[in-house]
Amino acid sequence: MLFRSAVVVADPRLQALLTERRAIEQRIENLRLQKGQLPEAEYDKQLETLVVELAAKNRQIQQQEKK
């Protein structure tokens, strides 16, 4: 697995964002496991959607950490 393990923080909003990020990371991992079973175009489309979602979540986390 390429992603980080669960993190616990005191800020409940930040904790929720981290939990959401972990869920997206898990969806990416699950998709990668299905890569051979999907048409290449479908895999690429789903992966792109998840990576964009992950980037947006990371941006939200960074903004919350600054507060």
C-alpha positions in Angstrom: 0.0 0.0 0.0 1.3 3.4 -1.0 -0.7 5.6 1.3 -0.3 6.7 4.9 -1.9 5.1 7.9 -4.7 6.6 9.9 -3.8 9.8 11.8 -5.7 11.2 14.8 -5.7 14.9 15.5 -7.5 17.1 18.1 -9.3 19.4 15.5 -12.5 17.5 14.6 -12.9 19.3 11.2 -9.3 18.3 10.3 -9.9 14.8 11.6 -12.9 14.5 9.3 -10.9 15.7 6.3 -8.2 13.2 7.0 -10.7 10.4 7.3 -12.2 11.5 4.0 -8.8 11.6 2.4 -8.1 8.1 3.6 -11.3 6.9 2.1 -10.3 8.4 -1.3 -6.9 6.7 -1.0 -8.6 3.4 -0.3 -10.8 3.9 -3.4 -7.7 4.5 -5.5 -6.1 1.4 -4.1 -9.2 -0.7 -4.8 -9.3 0.7 -8.4 -5.7 -0.3 -8.9 -6.5 -3.8 -7.9 -9.2 -3.9 -10.5 -7.1 -2.4 -13.3 -6.8 -5.7 -15.3 -10.6 -6.2 -15.2 -11.5 -2.8 -16.6 -11.1 -1.3 -20.1 -8.1 1.0 -20.1 -10.2 4.1 -20.9 -12.6 3.4 -18.0 -9.8 2.8 -15.6 -8.1 6.0 -16.7 -11.3 8.0 -16.3 -12.0 6.6 -12.8 -8.4 7.1 -11.7 -8.4 10.7 -13.0 -11.6 11.5 -11.1 -10.2 10.1 -7.9 -6.8 11.8 -8.2 -8.6 15.2 -8.7 -10.8 14.4 -5.7 -7.7 13.6 -3.7 -6.0 16.8 -4.7 -9.0 18.9 -3.7 -9.1 17.1 -0.3 -5.4 17.7 0.2 -6.0 21.4 -0.5 -8.8 21.5 2.1 -6.6 19.8 4.6 -3.8 22.3 4.0 -6.2 25.2 4.5 -7.6 23.7 7.7 -4.1 23.2 9.1 -3.4 26.9 8.6 -6.3 27.8 10.9 
